[in-house]
Amino acid sequence: MSDLTEVELVRIRMPLVTSLVSAHGTESVRDLVLVRVQHADGTDGWGECSALARPTYTAEYTAGAWAVLRDELVPAIWRGTDQVVGHPMATAALSSARLDVDLRRRGISLAAHLGARHGRPAERVPVGAVVGRQSSVEDLLAVVNRHVDQGTALVKVKVTPHPVDLDGVAAVRSAWPALALAVDGNGSLDARSVSILGGLDLAYVEQPAPADDLMASAAYARRLDVPVALDESVTSAAALEVALALGAGQVINVKPARVGGIALAADLARMAVDAGCAVFIGGMLESGVGRAAALAVAALPACTLPTDLGPSSRYVAADVTDPLELDHEGLLAVPSGPGTGVVPRADRLAEMAVDRLVLRR
């Protein structure tokens, strides 16, 4: 039986300072479910479900995650039954909260906990900047210029086969020949666009083909001199094994929310790097709760490329936690306190919450 006495679901909405436009849609407000678990001794732990508001990136979405947490995952804790099939982001939220409360009770940071198995974590990590699709080449150049001025380690541009997107990436490369530059097609690219992008000296082309079309990704990987990165395609260790066997990618984007939790993400990162792939931790426009948890994974030695996890101020005017920000060298410090090292601020939670529900045994 669980030692948890209650679980609270909190649905929050955080307006983004800049909408992120990609092949699968536009995000202007982050609609998230936070999960608070309370141990019998009164200690709280927090997790986050980072599913998008609509099922455009994966099949999960915020309202559905709320329902499966309320009706299935949380009751299963007290019944002592198996987890539901699927719903990795909802599952990750609850498992992260349970790990957080356990580590807080023992006074151990999440980074140290993961490092005990996967190698000594870094105290600070380099970060890249993810740039959404822009309406013009000039707009894209202006956004990239801001990130270059801030000393970002890598710039990744969201793209589709649309000529404005392709011309924009070419213009960025022309303006900054030495810039570490990548693109993310979110499964939308075709042979022509991949060929054009492949000639622009990119760090990688991310998810050129749909998530379930590993044969197409493998074909692109064979054809291109630029590494292919996989994101949506890597949902589990088994999926990664298939991708590796097919040669479908040389770079792996691991998102703890998407793969079902922090421990699974750390395992996948190590599995990928042991297979000779480069690895980075991707972002889901998380609040500080999810960002701190993912940052602990990004600090592991297996993560060899700059993380997509940027500072809080890049995305929101006010985070639900104290903000996670870059230091004077442009690096993101990994929280060192017990558990994830962050908790939601009561005042911010009250401002952002649109629904709250407490479930008890």
HELIX and SHEET records of a PDB file:
HELIX    1   1 THR A   62  VAL A   68  1                                   7    
HELIX    2   2 LEU A   69  LEU A   73  3                                   5    
HELIX    3   3 VAL A   74  ARG A   79  1                                   6    
HELIX    4   4 PRO A   88  ARG A  106  1                                  19    
HELIX    5   5 LEU A  110  HIS A  118  1                                   9    
HELIX    6   6 VAL A  137  ASP A  149  1                                  13    
HELIX    7   7 PRO A  163  ALA A  175  1                                  13    
HELIX    8   8 ALA A  191  GLY A  198  1                                   8    
HELIX    9   9 LEU A  214  ARG A  223  1                                  10    
HELIX   10  10 ALA A  237  LEU A  246  1                                  10    
HELIX   11  11 PRO A  256  VAL A  259  1                                   4    
HELIX   12  12 ILE A  262  ASP A  274  1                                  13    
HELIX   13  13 GLY A  288  ALA A  298  1                                  11    
HELIX   14  14 SER A  312  ARG A  314  5                                   3    
HELIX   15  15 ALA A  346  MET A  352  1                                   7    
SHEET    1   A 4 ASP A  44  CYS A  49  0                                        
SHEET    2   A 4 GLY A  25  HIS A  39 -1                                        
SHEET    3   A 4 LEU A   4  SER A  22 -1                                        
SHEET    4   A 4 ALA A 353  ARG A 360 -1                                        
SHEET    1   B 2 ARG A 124  PRO A 126  0                                        
SHEET    2   B 2 LEU A 331  ALA A 333 -1                                        
SHEET    1   C 7 ALA A 129  VAL A 131  0                                        
SHEET    2   C 7 VAL A 155  LYS A 158  1                                        
SHEET    3   C 7 LEU A 181  ASP A 184  1                                        
SHEET    4   C 7 VAL A 205  GLU A 206  1                                        
SHEET    5   C 7 VAL A 228  LEU A 230  1                                        
SHEET    6   C 7 VAL A 251  VAL A 254  1                                        
SHEET    7   C 7 ALA A 278  ILE A 281  1                                        
END                                                                             
